[in-house]
Amino acid sequence: MLTPVEAHCLLEALCTELGFCLDAGARERLERNPPSGVRSFRDAVCAAEGVRASDLDAAVLGELDALVSSAFARAAERHG
């Protein structure tokens, strides 16, 4: 699970690298209470953007999944 700071960093990366730039309210909600898994976090970001993950281009979805998975893997290493 991500801490609020880790969620903030991930959302920054998703915005700068993939263009998933959430509005302030959605960002705050996801940072304050990050979803506990890779898929649920990804789906929450997509929902906040008004799209379904299944509707994304395969390459974009792959990049999105890779960034979210990597953030969760780093968090798991740090938190044990």
Secondary structure, 3 states (H helix, E strand, C coil): CCCHHHHHHHHHHHHHHHCCCCCHHHHHHHHHCCCCCHHHHHHHHHHHHCCCHHHCCHHHHHHHHHHHHHHHHHHHHHHC
